[in-house]
Amino acid sequence: MNPTLKKIAGILVLIFLAVLPLLVFIFFLGHESGEEVREIYSFEDQKTRGGQLVTISKDGTHNLRYSSETERYVLNVSFSRREISLDISLFNHDEDIISYLRKCKVIETNEGLTFLQPSGYSTFIPRSELP
């Protein structure tokens, strides 16, 4: 092999080895958990009353600030083949998540759909946005 090509190859290997740790760090900094999305609760009574199917899913974790993580929850509203998914925060204050979700209410009116938590927090979806 040509000595010039050997030098160029050696320099490229050194550059790659110098940049690799930075790339790995950036990947893990922005990468969320590889946990798959899974439904953890369904408001079946809402569907039986003829309303939208409303479920809560767990979708990995959110990175908070620089060192802590919190569970990531998604509110799913579906009807036929359409679905809306919204990231939501659940304010269960260390209560078992399923027990907390059993206390939550879904209220559907002419104006839209409200997901109401017992802690007082609510998420509203206007009727025009519903599937």
C-alpha positions as a Markdown table, in Angstrom:
| # | Residue | x | y | z |
|---|---|---|---|---|
| 1 | Met | 0.0 | 0.0 | 0.0 |
| 2 | Asn | 1.2 | 3.5 | -0.8 |
| 3 | Pro | 2.7 | 5.3 | 2.2 |
| 4 | Thr | 0.5 | 8.4 | 1.6 |
| 5 | Leu | -2.6 | 6.2 | 1.6 |
| 6 | Lys | -1.5 | 4.6 | 4.9 |
| 7 | Lys | -1.1 | 8.1 | 6.5 |
| 8 | Ile | -4.5 | 9.2 | 5.2 |
| 9 | Ala | -6.1 | 6.0 | 6.5 |
| 10 | Gly | -4.4 | 6.4 | 9.8 |
| 11 | Ile | -5.6 | 10.0 | 10.2 |
| 12 | Leu | -9.1 | 9.0 | 9.2 |
| 13 | Val | -9.1 | 6.2 | 11.8 |
| 14 | Leu | -7.9 | 8.6 | 14.5 |
| 15 | Ile | -10.6 | 11.1 | 13.6 |
| 16 | Phe | -13.2 | 8.4 | 13.7 |
| 17 | Leu | -12.0 | 7.3 | 17.1 |
| 18 | Ala | -12.0 | 10.8 | 18.4 |
| 19 | Val | -15.5 | 11.6 | 17.2 |
| 20 | Leu | -17.1 | 8.2 | 18.1 |
| 21 | Pro | -17.5 | 9.0 | 21.9 |
| 22 | Leu | -19.2 | 12.3 | 21.1 |
| 23 | Leu | -21.7 | 10.6 | 18.7 |
| 24 | Val | -22.5 | 7.9 | 21.3 |
| 25 | Phe | -23.0 | 10.6 | 24.0 |
| 26 | Ile | -25.4 | 12.6 | 21.7 |
| 27 | Phe | -27.3 | 9.4 | 20.9 |
| 28 | Phe | -27.9 | 8.5 | 24.5 |
| 29 | Leu | -28.6 | 12.1 | 25.5 |
| 30 | Gly | -31.5 | 12.4 | 23.1 |
| 31 | His | -32.6 | 8.8 | 23.0 |
| 32 | Glu | -35.8 | 7.8 | 24.9 |
| 33 | Ser | -36.3 | 4.4 | 26.4 |
| 34 | Gly | -36.9 | 1.6 | 23.8 |
| 35 | Glu | -39.9 | 0.4 | 25.7 |
| 36 | Glu | -42.8 | -0.3 | 23.4 |
| 37 | Val | -46.1 | 1.6 | 23.7 |
| 38 | Arg | -48.6 | -0.4 | 25.7 |
| 39 | Glu | -52.2 | 0.3 | 26.7 |
| 40 | Ile | -52.6 | 0.4 | 30.5 |
| 41 | Tyr | -56.2 | 1.5 | 30.9 |
| 42 | Ser | -59.3 | 1.8 | 28.8 |
| 43 | Phe | -62.4 | 3.8 | 29.6 |
| 44 | Glu | -64.8 | 1.0 | 28.4 |
| 45 | Asp | -67.9 | 2.6 | 29.8 |
| 46 | Gln | -67.3 | 5.6 | 27.5 |
| 47 | Lys | -67.4 | 3.3 | 24.4 |
| 48 | Thr | -70.5 | 1.4 | 25.6 |
| 49 | Arg | -72.4 | 4.8 | 25.9 |
| 50 | Gly | -71.7 | 5.4 | 22.2 |
| 51 | Gly | -68.9 | 7.8 | 22.7 |
| 52 | Gln | -65.3 | 7.8 | 21.6 |
| 53 | Leu | -63.0 | 4.9 | 22.8 |
| 54 | Val | -60.6 | 6.5 | 25.3 |
| 55 | Thr | -57.4 | 4.7 | 26.5 |
| 56 | Ile | -54.3 | 5.6 | 28.3 |
| 57 | Ser | -51.0 | 4.2 | 27.1 |
| 58 | Lys | -47.5 | 4.1 | 28.6 |
| 59 | Asp | -44.9 | 5.1 | 26.1 |
| 60 | Gly | -41.5 | 4.9 | 27.7 |
| 61 | Thr | -40.2 | 7.8 | 29.7 |
| 62 | His | -39.6 | 11.6 | 29.4 |
| 63 | Asn | -36.2 | 13.0 | 30.3 |
| 64 | Leu | -36.6 | 15.8 | 32.8 |
| 65 | Arg | -33.9 | 18.3 | 33.1 |
| 66 | Tyr | -30.5 | 16.5 | 33.1 |
| 67 | Ser | -30.8 | 13.6 | 35.5 |
| 68 | Ser | -34.3 | 12.5 | 36.2 |
| 69 | Glu | -37.0 | 10.7 | 34.2 |
| 70 | Thr | -40.7 | 10.3 | 34.5 |
| 71 | Glu | -43.1 | 7.9 | 32.9 |
| 72 | Arg | -44.6 | 9.1 | 29.6 |
| 73 | Tyr | -48.4 | 8.7 | 29.2 |
| 74 | Val | -50.5 | 9.2 | 26.2 |
| 75 | Leu | -54.2 | 9.9 | 26.0 |
| 76 | Asn | -55.7 | 8.1 | 22.9 |
| 77 | Val | -59.1 | 8.9 | 21.6 |
| 78 | Ser | -60.3 | 6.7 | 18.7 |
| 79 | Phe | -63.4 | 6.2 | 16.7 |
| 80 | Ser | -63.6 | 3.8 | 13.7 |
| 81 | Arg | -60.3 | 4.1 | 11.9 |
| 82 | Arg | -59.2 | 7.5 | 13.2 |
| 83 | Glu | -57.2 | 8.3 | 16.4 |
| 84 | Ile | -55.9 | 11.3 | 18.3 |
| 85 | Ser | -53.0 | 10.8 | 20.7 |
| 86 | Leu | -51.9 | 13.5 | 23.2 |
| 87 | Asp | -49.0 | 13.4 | 25.7 |
| 88 | Ile | -50.4 | 14.0 | 29.1 |
| 89 | Ser | -49.1 | 14.2 | 32.6 |
| 90 | Leu | -50.8 | 12.2 | 35.3 |
| 91 | Phe | -50.8 | 13.8 | 38.8 |
| 92 | Asn | -51.2 | 10.6 | 40.8 |
| 93 | His | -48.7 | 11.6 | 43.5 |
| 94 | Asp | -47.2 | 8.1 | 44.0 |
| 95 | Glu | -50.7 | 6.5 | 44.0 |
| 96 | Asp | -50.9 | 3.2 | 42.0 |
| 97 | Ile | -51.4 | 4.3 | 38.4 |
| 98 | Ile | -54.3 | 2.0 | 37.7 |
| 99 | Ser | -56.1 | 3.0 | 40.9 |
| 100 | Tyr | -55.6 | 6.6 | 40.0 |
| 101 | Leu | -56.9 | 6.1 | 36.4 |
| 102 | Arg | -60.1 | 4.4 | 37.8 |
| 103 | Lys | -60.9 | 7.7 | 39.5 |
| 104 | Cys | -60.4 | 9.7 | 36.4 |
| 105 | Lys | -63.4 | 10.7 | 34.3 |
| 106 | Val | -64.1 | 11.2 | 30.6 |
| 107 | Ile | -66.8 | 13.7 | 29.9 |
| 108 | Glu | -68.1 | 14.0 | 26.4 |
| 109 | Thr | -70.3 | 17.0 | 25.5 |
| 110 | Asn | -71.3 | 18.9 | 22.4 |
| 111 | Glu | -68.2 | 21.1 | 22.9 |
| 112 | Gly | -65.7 | 18.3 | 23.0 |
| 113 | Leu | -64.1 | 15.7 | 25.3 |
| 114 | Thr | -62.6 | 16.3 | 28.7 |
| 115 | Phe | -60.3 | 14.0 | 30.5 |
| 116 | Leu | -60.6 | 15.0 | 34.2 |
| 117 | Gln | -58.2 | 13.8 | 36.9 |
| 118 | Pro | -59.2 | 13.6 | 40.5 |
| 119 | Ser | -56.3 | 16.0 | 41.3 |
| 120 | Gly | -58.2 | 18.7 | 39.3 |
| 121 | Tyr | -56.1 | 18.7 | 36.2 |
| 122 | Ser | -58.0 | 18.3 | 32.9 |
| 123 | Thr | -57.3 | 17.8 | 29.2 |
| 124 | Phe | -59.8 | 19.2 | 26.8 |
| 125 | Ile | -60.2 | 18.2 | 23.1 |
| 126 | Pro | -62.6 | 20.3 | 21.1 |
| 127 | Arg | -65.3 | 18.5 | 19.1 |
| 128 | Ser | -63.8 | 19.8 | 15.8 |
| 129 | Glu | -60.6 | 17.8 | 16.6 |
| 130 | Leu | -62.2 | 14.6 | 17.5 |
| 131 | Pro | -62.2 | 11.7 | 15.1 |
